[in-house]
Amino acid sequence: MDRLKRHYDWSGKDCQHKMHATGTYQAFRNRVQAHLNALNSNVSKQTNKPTAKPKPAKKGRYETGWHWSGTFTANTTIVVRKGNRGTNNPAVGKESYIKKGDWVNFDHLFYKNGYWWIRFKYAAKGASTDYFFMPVGERNPKINFADTKLWGTVTKLNSNEKTSGVTNWHKKEAVK
C-alpha cells in the first residue's frame, strides 16, 4: 500500500478529482488493500469490504475537470448555459449564444456527458459577472483534449493548474 500513489503525489495536480470531491479515495484504498490481502492469501474472491461507505456525488459536479485556462474562439454558433445547469445536453436550456468569431477567456475545462465544456465570464464590460458554461466539442475517450476536433480554436492554453487563470476577462488571450 505504501507504493500506491496518486498523480497528486507526483505533480500536485488535483488528480482523482472525482474521488476527492466525493470523499471516496479512502474507500478505494480499502478495496485495493482487500484485493492485495486476497492475492496474498490465494483467495480468488475479495472478501473484505471497504470500511467507509462512498458518499454520493453532489448534484452539479463535473465528471472530470481541470483548472486549465485559455481563449476559445468559436467557428460556429454554440449555446451557452448560465451556471452549471443544462450541461447534461448541449442542445437544451438555451441561455444565450456565442456566434462564429466570438471569443471567451476560460478558466476551467471539463467533460460531461460526452462533451468538452469550458467555464467563462462574458468579456463585454458591464456584462454579468456570473460564470457561464459552454460545450466546445464532442469528447472521444480515445483522444485527448489537444487532439479533439473542437467547434472553434483554443489559444493561450495553460494546463498548469497552479498558475492557470484569467487575468482580465475583457481582453482577448488574457491568460496567465
Contact map, one row per residue, 1 for C-alpha under 8 A:
11110000000000000000000000001001100000000000000000000000000000000000000000000000000000000000000000000000000000000000000000000000000000000000000000000000000000000000000000000000
11111000000000000000000000000000000000000000000000000000000000000000000000000000000000000000000000000000000000000000000000000000000000000000000000000000000000000000000000000000
11111000000000000000000000000000000000000000000000000000000000000000000000000000000000000000000000000000000000000000000000000000000000000000000000000000000000000000000000000000
11111100000000000000000000000000000000000000000000000000000000000000000000000000000000000000000000000000000000000000000000000000000000000000000000000000000000000000000000000000
01111111110000000000000000000000000000000000000000000000000000000000000000000000000000000000000000000000000000000000000000000000000000000000000000000000000000000000000000000000
00011111110000110000000000000000000000000000000000000000000000000000000000000000000000000000000000000000000000000000000000000000000000000000000000000000000000000000000000000000
00001111111111110000000000000000000000000000000000000000000000000000000000000000000000000000000000000000000000000000000000000000000000000000000000000000000000000000000000000000
00001111111111100000000000000000000000000000000000000000000000000000000000000000000000000000000000000000000000000000000000000000000000000000000000000000000000000000000000000000
00001111111100000000000000000000000000000000000000000000000000000000000000000000000000000000000000000000000000000000000000000000000000000000000000000000000000000000000000000000
00001111111100000000000000000000000000000000000000000000000000000000000000000000000000000000000000000000000000000000000000000000000000000000000000000000000000000000000000000000
00000011111110000000000000000000000000000000000000000000000000000000000000000000000000000000000000000000000000000000000000000000000000000000000000000000000000000000000000000000
00000011111111000000000000000000000000000000000000000000000000000000000000000000000000000000000000000000000000000000000000000000000000000000000000000000000000000000000000000000
00000011001111100000000000000000000000000000000000000000000000000000000000000000000000000000000000000000000000000000000000000000000000000000000000000000000000001100000000000000
00000011000111111000000000000000000000000000000000000000000000000000000000000000000000000000000000000000000000000000000000000000000000000000000000000000000000000000000000000000
00000111000011111000000000000000000000000000000000000000000000000000000000000000000000000000000000000000000000000000000000000000000000000000000000000000000000000000000000000000
00000110000001111111000010000000000000000000000000000000000000000000000000000000000000000000000000000000000000000000000000000000000000000000000000000000000000000000000000000000
00000000000001111111100000000000000000000000000000000000000000011000000000000000000000000000000000000000000000000000000000000000000000000000000000000000000000000000000000000000
00000000000000011111110000000000000000000000000000000000000000110000000000000000000000000000000000000000000000000000000000000000000000000000000000000000000000000000000000000000
00000000000000011111111110000000000000000000000000000000000000000000000000000000000000000000000000000000000000000000000000000000000000000000000000000000000000000000000000000000
00000000000000011111111110000000000000000000000000000000000000000000000000000000000000000000000000000000000000000000000000000000000000000000000000000000000000000000000000000000
00000000000000001111111000000000000000000000000000000000100000000000000000000000000000000000000000000000000000000000000000000000000000000000000000000000000000000000000000000000
00000000000000000111111100000000000000000000000000000111110000000000000000000000000000000000000000000000000000000000000000000000000000000000000000000000000000000000000000000000
00000000000000000011111111000000000000000000000000000110000000000000000000000000000000000000000000000000000000000000000000000000000000000000000000000000000000000000000000000000
00000000000000000011011111110000000000000000000000001110000000000000000000000000000000000000000000000000000000000000000000000000000000000000000000000000000000000000000000000000
00000000000000010011001111111000000000000000000000000000000000000000000000000000000000000000000000000000000000000000000000000000000000000000000000000000000000000000000000000000
00000000000000000000001111111100000000000000000000010000000000000000000000000000000000000000000000000000000000000000000000000000000000000000000000000000000000000000000000000000
00000000000000000000000111111110000000000000000001111100000000000000000000000000000000000000000000000000000000000000000000000000000000000000000000000000000000000000000000000000
00000000000000000000000111111111000000000000000001000000000000000000000000000000000000000000000000000000000000000000000000000000000000000000000000000000000000000000000000000000
10000000000000000000000011111111100000000000000000000000000000000000000000000000000000000000000000000000000000000000000000000000000000000000000000000000000000000000000000000000
00000000000000000000000001111111110000000000000011100000000000000000000000000000000000000000000000000000000000000000000000000000000000000000000000000000000000000000000000000000
00000000000000000000000000111111111000000000000111000000000000000000000000000000000000000000000000000000000000000000000000000000000000000000000000000000000000000000000000000000
10000000000000000000000000011111111100000000000000000000000000000000000000000000000000000000000000000000000000000000000000000000000000000000000000000000000000000000000000000000
10000000000000000000000000001111111110000000000000000000000000000000000000000000000000000000000000000000000000000000000000000000000000000000000000000000000000000000000000000000
00000000000000000000000000000111111111000000011111000000000000000000000000000000000000000000000000000000000000000000000000000000000000000000000000000000000000000000000000000000
00000000000000000000000000000011111111100000010000000000000000000000000000000000000000000000000000000000000000000000000000000000000000000000000000000000000000000000000000000000
00000000000000000000000000000001111111110000000000000000000000000000000000000000000000000000000000000000000000000000000000000000000000000000000000000000000000000000000000000000
00000000000000000000000000000000111111111000000000000000000000000000000000000000000000000000000000000000000000000000000000000000000000000000000000000000000000000000000000000000
00000000000000000000000000000000011111111111111000000000000000000000000000000000000000000000000000000000000000000000000000000000000000000000000000000000000000000000000000000000
00000000000000000000000000000000001111111111000000000000000000000000000000000000000000000000000000000000000000000000000000000000000000000000000000000000000000000000000000000000
00000000000000000000000000000000000111111110000000000000000000000000000000000000000000000000000000000000000000000000000000000000000000000000000000000000000000000000000000000000
00000000000000000000000000000000000011111110000000000000000000000000000000000000000000000000000000000000000000000000000000000000000000000000000000000000000000000000000000000000
00000000000000000000000000000000000001111111000000000000000000000000000000000000000000000000000000000000000000000000000000000000000000000000000000000000000000000000000000000000
00000000000000000000000000000000000001111111110000000000000000000000000000000000000000000000000000000000000000000000000000000000000000000000000000000000000000000000000000000000
00000000000000000000000000000000000001100111110000000000000000000000000000000000000000000000000000000000000000000000000000000000000000000000000000000000000000000000000000000000
00000000000000000000000000000000000001000011111000000000000000000000000000000000000000000000000000000000000000000000000000000000000000000000000000000000000000000000000000000000
00000000000000000000000000000000011001000011111110000000000000000000000000000000000000000000000000000000000000000000000000000000000000000000000000000000000000000000000000000000
00000000000000000000000000000000010001000000111110000000000000000000000000000000000000000000000000000000000000000000000000000000000000000000000000000000000000000000000000000000
00000000000000000000000000000010010000000000011111000000000000000000000000000000000000000000000000000000000000000000000000000000000000000000000000000000000000000000000000000000
00000000000000000000000000000110010000000000011111100000000000000000000000000000000000000000000000000000000000000000000000000000000000000000000000000000000000000000000000000000
00000000000000000000000000110110010000000000000111111000000000000000000000000000000000000000000000000000000000000000000000000000000000000000000000000000000000000000000000000000
00000000000000000000000000100100000000000000000011111000000000000000000000000000000000000000000000000000000000000000000000000000000000000000000000000000000000000000000000000000
00000000000000000000000001100000000000000000000001111100000000000000000000000000000000000000000000000000000000000000000000000000000000000000000000000000000000000000000000000000
00000000000000000000000100100000000000000000000001111110000000000000000000000000000000000000000000000000000000000000000000000000000000000000000000000000000000000000000000000000
00000000000000000000011100100000000000000000000000011111000000000000000000000000000000000000000000000000000000000000000000000000000000000000000000000000000000000000000000000000
00000000000000000000011100000000000000000000000000001111100000000000000000000000000000000000000000000000000000000000000000000000000000000000000000000000000000000000000000000000
00000000000000000000010000000000000000000000000000000111110000000000000000000000000000000000000000000000000000000000000000000000000000000000000000000000000000000000000000000000
00000000000000000000110000000000000000000000000000000011111010000000000000000000000000000000000000000000000000000000000000000000000000000000000000000000000000000000000000000000
00000000000000000000010000000000000000000000000000000001111110000000000000000000000000000000000000000000000000000000000000000000000000000000000000000000000000000000000000000000
00000000000000000000000000000000000000000000000000000000111110000000000000000000000000000000000000000000000000000000000000000000000000000000000000000000000000000000000000000000
00000000000000000000000000000000000000000000000000000000011111000000000000000000000110000000000000000000000000000000000000000000000000000000000000000000000000000000000000000000
00000000000000000000000000000000000000000000000000000000111111100000000000000000000000000000000000000000000000000000000000000000000000000000000000000000000000000000000000000000
00000000000000000000000000000000000000000000000000000000000111111000000000000000000000000000000000000000000001110000000000000000000000000000000000000000000000000000000000000000
00000000000000000100000000000000000000000000000000000000000011111000000000000000000000000000000000000000000001110000000000000000000000000000000000000000000000000000000000000000
00000000000000001100000000000000000000000000000000000000000001111100000000000000000000000000000000000000000001110000000000000000000000000000000000000000000000000000000000000000
00000000000000001000000000000000000000000000000000000000000001111110000000000000000000000000000000000000000111100000000000000000000000000000000000000000000000000000000000000000
00000000000000000000000000000000000000000000000000000000000000011111000000000000000000000000000000000000000111000000000000000000000000000000000000000000000000001000000000000000
00000000000000000000000000000000000000000000000000000000000000001111100000000000000000000000000000000000001110000000000000000000000000000000000000000000000000111001100000000000
00000000000000000000000000000000000000000000000000000000000000000111110000000000000000000000000000000000011110000000000000000000000000000000000000000000000011111001100000000000
00000000000000000000000000000000000000000000000000000000000000000011111000000000000000000000000000000000111110000000000000000000000000000000000000000000000111100001110000000010
00000000000000000000000000000000000000000000000000000000000000000001111100000000000000000000000000000000111000000000000000000000000000000000000000000000011111000000110000001010
00000000000000000000000000000000000000000000000000000000000000000000111110000000000000000000000000000011110000000000000000000000000000000000000000000000011110000000000000011110
00000000000000000000000000000000000000000000000000000000000000000000011111000000000000000000000000000011110000000000000000000000000000000000000000000001111000000000000000000000
00000000000000000000000000000000000000000000000000000000000000000000001111100000000000000000000000011111000000000000000000000000000000000000000000000001110000000000000000000000
00000000000000000000000000000000000000000000000000000000000000000000000111111100000000000000000001111110000000000000000000000000000000000000000000000011100000000000000000000000
00000000000000000000000000000000000000000000000000000000000000000000000011111000000000000000000000111000000000000000000000000000000000000000000000000011100000000000000000000000
00000000000000000000000000000000000000000000000000000000000000000000000001111100000000000000000000111000000000000000000000000000000000000000000000000011000000000000000000000000
00000000000000000000000000000000000000000000000000000000000000000000000001111110000000000000000011110000000000000000000000000000000000000000000000000000000000000000000000000000
00000000000000000000000000000000000000000000000000000000000000000000000001011111000000000000000011100000000000000000000000000000000001110000000000000000000000000000000000000000
00000000000000000000000000000000000000000000000000000000000000000000000000001111100000000110011111000000000000000000000000000000000001100000000000000000000000000000000000000000
00000000000000000000000000000000000000000000000000000000000000000000000000000111110000000000011111000000000000000000000000000000000111100000000000000000000000000000000000000000
00000000000000000000000000000000000000000000000000000000000000000000000000000011111111100000111100000000000000000000000000000000000111000000000000000000000000000000000000000000
00000000000000000000000000000000000000000000000000000000000000000000000000000001111110000000001000000000000000000000000000000000011110000000000000000000000000000000000000000000
00000000000000000000000000000000000000000000000000000000000000000000000000000000111110000000000000000000000000000000000000000000011110000000000000000000000000000000000000000000
00000000000000000000000000000000000000000000000000000000000100000000000000000000111111100000000000000000000000000000000000000000000110000000000000000000000000000000000000000000
00000000000000000000000000000000000000000000000000000000000100000000000000000000111111110000000000000000000000000000000000000000000000000000000000000000000000000000000000000000
00000000000000000000000000000000000000000000000000000000000000000000000000000000100111111101100000000000000000000000000000000000000000000000000000000000000000000000000000000000
00000000000000000000000000000000000000000000000000000000000000000000000000000000100111111100000000000000000000011000000000000000000010100000000000000000000000000000000000000000
00000000000000000000000000000000000000000000000000000000000000000000000000000000000011111100000000000000000000011000000000000000000000000000000000000000000000000000000000000000
00000000000000000000000000000000000000000000000000000000000000000000000000000000000001111111000000000000000000001000000000000000000000000000000000000000000000000000000000000000
00000000000000000000000000000000000000000000000000000000000000000000000000000010000001111111100000000000000000000000000000000000000001100000000000000000000000000000000000000000
00000000000000000000000000000000000000000000000000000000000000000000000000000010000000001111110000000000000000000000000000000000000000000000000000000000000000000000000000000000
00000000000000000000000000000000000000000000000000000000000000000000000000000000000001001111110000000000000000000000000000000000000000000000000000000000000000000000000000000000
00000000000000000000000000000000000000000000000000000000000000000000000000000000100001000111111000000000000000000000000000000000000000000000000000000000000000000000000000000000
00000000000000000000000000000000000000000000000000000000000000000000000000000011100000000011111110000000000000000000000000000000000000000000000000000000000000000000000000000000
00000000000000000000000000000000000000000000000000000000000000000000000000000011110000000000111110000000000000000000000000000000000000000000000000000000000000000000000000000000
00000000000000000000000000000000000000000000000000000000000000000000000000000011100000000000011111000000000000000000000000000000000000000000000000000000000000000000000000000000
00000000000000000000000000000000000000000000000000000000000000000000000000001111000000000000011111100000000000000000000000000000000000000000000000000000000000000000000000000000
00000000000000000000000000000000000000000000000000000000000000000000000001001111000000000000000111110110000000000000000000000000000000000000000000000000000000000000000000000000
00000000000000000000000000000000000000000000000000000000000000000000000001111100000000000000000011111100000000000000000000000000000000000000000000000000000000000000000000000000
00000000000000000000000000000000000000000000000000000000000000000000000011111000000000000000000001111100000000000000000000000000000000000000000000000000000000000000000000000000
00000000000000000000000000000000000000000000000000000000000000000000000011110000000000000000000000111110000000000000000000000000000000000000000000000000000000000000000000000000
00000000000000000000000000000000000000000000000000000000000000000000000011000000000000000000000001111111000000000000000000000000000000000000000000000000000000000000000000000000
00000000000000000000000000000000000000000000000000000000000000000000001111000000000000000000000001001111100000000000000000000000000000000000000000000000000000000000000000010000
00000000000000000000000000000000000000000000000000000000000000000000001110000000000000000000000000000111110000000000000111100000000000000000000000000000000000000000000010010000
00000000000000000000000000000000000000000000000000000000000000000000111100000000000000000000000000000011111000000000000110100000000000000000000000000000000000000000010010011110
00000000000000000000000000000000000000000000000000000000000000000001111100000000000000000000000000000001111110000000011110000000000000000000000000000000000000000000110000000000
00000000000000000000000000000000000000000000000000000000000000000011110000000000000000000000000000000000111110000000011100000000000000000000000000000000000000000001110000000000
00000000000000000000000000000000000000000000000000000000000000001111100000000000000000000000000000000000011111000000011100000000000000000000000000000000000000000000000000000000
00000000000000000000000000000000000000000000000000000000000000001111100000000000000000000000000000000000011111100001111000000000000000000000000000000000000000000000000000000000
00000000000000000000000000000000000000000000000000000000000001111100000000000000000000000000000000000000000111110001110000000000000000000000000000000000000000000000000000000000
00000000000000000000000000000000000000000000000000000000000001111000000000000000000000000000000000000000000011111111100000000000000000000010000000000000000000000000000000000000
00000000000000000000000000000000000000000000000000000000000001110000000000000000000000110000000000000000000001111111100000000000000000000000000000000000000000000000000000000000
00000000000000000000000000000000000000000000000000000000000000000000000000000000000000111000000000000000000000111110000000000000000000000000000000000000000000000000000000000000
00000000000000000000000000000000000000000000000000000000000000000000000000000000000000000000000000000000000000111111000000000000000000000111000000000000000000000000000000000000
00000000000000000000000000000000000000000000000000000000000000000000000000000000000000000000000000000000000000111111100000000000000000111110000000000000000000000000000000000000
00000000000000000000000000000000000000000000000000000000000000000000000000000000000000000000000000000000000011110111110000000000000000111110000000000000000000000000000000000000
00000000000000000000000000000000000000000000000000000000000000000000000000000000000000000000000000000000000011110011111000000000000011111000000000000000000000000000000000000000
00000000000000000000000000000000000000000000000000000000000000000000000000000000000000000000000000000000011111000001111100000000000011110000000000000000000000000000000000000000
00000000000000000000000000000000000000000000000000000000000000000000000000000000000000000000000000000000011110000000111110000000001111000000000000000000000000000000000000000000
00000000000000000000000000000000000000000000000000000000000000000000000000000000000000000000000000000001111100000000011111000000001110000000000000000000000000000000000000000000
00000000000000000000000000000000000000000000000000000000000000000000000000000000000000000000000000000001110000000000001111100001111100000000000000000000000000000000000010000000
00000000000000000000000000000000000000000000000000000000000000000000000000000000000000000000000000000001000000000000000111110011100100000000000000000000000000000000000011000000
00000000000000000000000000000000000000000000000000000000000000000000000000000000000000000000000000000001100000000000000011111010000000000000000000000000000000000000000011100000
00000000000000000000000000000000000000000000000000000000000000000000000000000000000000000000000000000000000000000000000001111110000000000000000000000000000000000000000001000000
00000000000000000000000000000000000000000000000000000000000000000000000000000000000000000000000000000000000000000000000000111110000000000000000000000000000000000000000001000000
00000000000000000000000000000000000000000000000000000000000000000000000000000000000000000000000000000000000000000000000000011111000000000000000000000000000000000000000000000000
00000000000000000000000000000000000000000000000000000000000000000000000000000000000000000000000000000000000000000000000001111111100000000000000000000000000000000000000000000000
00000000000000000000000000000000000000000000000000000000000000000000000000000000000000000000000000000000000000000000000011000111110000000000000000000000000000000000000000000000
00000000000000000000000000000000000000000000000000000000000000000000000000000000000000000000000000000000000000000000000011000011111000000000000000000000000000000000000000000000
00000000000000000000000000000000000000000000000000000000000000000000000000000000011000000000000000000000000000000000000010000001111100000000000000000000000000000000000000000000
00000000000000000000000000000000000000000000000000000000000000000000000000000000011000000000000000000000000000000000001110000000111110000000000000000000000000000000000000000000
00000000000000000000000000000000000000000000000000000000000000000000000000000001111100000000000000000000000000000000001111000000011111000000000000000000000000000000000000000000
00000000000000000000000000000000000000000000000000000000000000000000000000000001111100100000000000000000000000000000111100000000001111100000000000000000000000000000000000000000
00000000000000000000000000000000000000000000000000000000000000000000000000000111100000000100000000000000000000000000111000000000000111110000000000000000000000000000000000000000
00000000000000000000000000000000000000000000000000000000000000000000000000000111000000100100000000000000000000000011110000000000000011111100000000000000000000000000000000000000
00000000000000000000000000000000000000000000000000000000000000000000000000000100000000000000000000000000000000000011110000000000000001111100000000000111000000000000000000000000
00000000000000000000000000000000000000000000000000000000000000000000000000000000000000000000000000000000000000000011100000000000000000111110000000011110000000000000000000000000
00000000000000000000000000000000000000000000000000000000000000000000000000000000000000000000000000000000000000000111000000000000000000111111000000011100000000000000000000000000
00000000000000000000000000000000000000000000000000000000000000000000000000000000000000000000000000000000000000100111000000000000000000001111101010010000000000000000000000000000
00000000000000000000000000000000000000000000000000000000000000000000000000000000000000000000000000000000000000000100000000000000000000000111111100010000000000000000000000000000
00000000000000000000000000000000000000000000000000000000000000000000000000000000000000000000000000000000000000000000000000000000000000000011111100000000000000000000000000000000
00000000000000000000000000000000000000000000000000000000000000000000000000000000000000000000000000000000000000000000000000000000000000000001111100000000000000000000000000000000
00000000000000000000000000000000000000000000000000000000000000000000000000000000000000000000000000000000000000000000000000000000000000000011111110110000000000000000000000000000
00000000000000000000000000000000000000000000000000000000000000000000000000000000000000000000000000000000000000000000000000000000000000000001111111110000000000000000000000000000
00000000000000000000000000000000000000000000000000000000000000000000000000000000000000000000000000000000000000000000000000000000000000000010001111110000000000000000000000000000
00000000000000000000000000000000000000000000000000000000000000000000000000000000000000000000000000000000000000000000000000000000000000000000000111110000000000000000000000000000
00000000000000000000000000000000000000000000000000000000000000000000000000000000000000000000000000000000000000000000000000000000000000000000001111111000000000000000000000000000
00000000000000000000000000000000000000000000000000000000000000000000000000000000000000000000000000000000000000000000000000000000000000001111001111111100000000000000000000000000
00000000000000000000000000000000000000000000000000000000000000000000000000000000000000000000000000000000000000000000000000000000000000001100000000111110000000000000000000000000
00000000000000000000000000000000000000000000000000000000000000000000000000000000000000000000000000000000000000000000000000000000000000011100000000011111100000000000000000000000
00000000000000000000000000000000000000000000000000000000000000000000000001110000000000000000000000000000000000000000000000000000000000011000000000001111100000000000000000000000
00000000000000000000000000000000000000000000000000000000000000000000000111110000000000000000000000000000000000000000000000000000000000010000000000000111110000000000000000000000
00000000000000000000000000000000000000000000000000000000000000000000000111100000000000000000000000000000000000000000000000000000000000000000000000000111111000000000000000000000
00000000000000000000000000000000000000000000000000000000000000000000011110000000000000000000000000000000000000000000000000000000000000000000000000000001111110000000000000000000
00000000000000000000000000000000000000000000000000000000000000000000011100000000000000000000000000000000000000000000000000000000000000000000000000000000111110000000000000001000
00000000000000000000000000000000000000000000000000000000000000000000111000000000000000000000000000000000000000000000000000000000000000000000000000000000011111000000000000001010
00000000000000000000000000000000000000000000000000000000000000000001111000000000000000000000000000000000000000000000000000000000000000000000000000000000011111100000000000000000
00000000000000000000000000000000000000000000000000000000000000000001110000000000000000000000000000000000000000000000000000000000000000000000000000000000000111111011000000000011
00000000000000000000000000000000000000000000000000000000000000000011100000000000000000000000000000000000000000000000000000000000000000000000000000000000000011111001000000000000
00000000000000000000000000000000000000000000000000000000000000000011000000000000000000000000000000000000000000000000000000000000000000000000000000000000000001111111000000000000
00000000000010000000000000000000000000000000000000000000000000000111000000000000000000000000000000000000000000000000000000000000000000000000000000000000000001111111000000000000
00000000000010000000000000000000000000000000000000000000000000000000000000000000000000000000000000000000000000000000000000000000000000000000000000000000000000011111000000000000
00000000000000000000000000000000000000000000000000000000000000000000000000000000000000000000000000000000000000000000000000000000000000000000000000000000000001011111100000000001
00000000000000000000000000000000000000000000000000000000000000000011100000000000000000000000000000000000001000000000000000000000000000000000000000000000000001111111110000000011
00000000000000000000000000000000000000000000000000000000000000000011110000000000000000000000000000000000011000000000000000000000000000000000000000000000000000000011111000000011
00000000000000000000000000000000000000000000000000000000000000000000110000000000000000000000000000000000111000000000000000000000000000000000000000000000000000000001111110000111
00000000000000000000000000000000000000000000000000000000000000000000000000000000000000000000000000000000000000000000000000000000000000000000000000000000000000000000111110000111
00000000000000000000000000000000000000000000000000000000000000000000000000000000000000000000000000000000000000000000000000000000000000000000000000000000000000000000011111100110
00000000000000000000000000000000000000000000000000000000000000000000000000000000000000000000000000000001100000000000000011100000000000000000000000000000000000000000011111110100
00000000000000000000000000000000000000000000000000000000000000000000000000000000000000000000000000000000000000000000000001111000000000000000000000000000000000000000000111110100
00000000000000000000000000000000000000000000000000000000000000000000000000000000000000000000000000000000000000000000000000100000000000000000000000000000000000000000000111111100
00000000000000000000000000000000000000000000000000000000000000000000001000000000000000000000000000000011100000000000000000000000000000000000000000000000000000000000000011111100
00000000000000000000000000000000000000000000000000000000000000000000011000000000000000000000000000000000100000000000000000000000000000000000000000000000001100000000000000111110
00000000000000000000000000000000000000000000000000000000000000000000001000000000000000000000000000000000100000000000000000000000000000000000000000000000000000000000011111111111
00000000000000000000000000000000000000000000000000000000000000000000111000000000000000000000000000000000100000000000000000000000000000000000000000000000000101000001111100001111
00000000000000000000000000000000000000000000000000000000000000000000000000000000000000000000000000000000000000000000000000000000000000000000000000000000000001000011111000000111
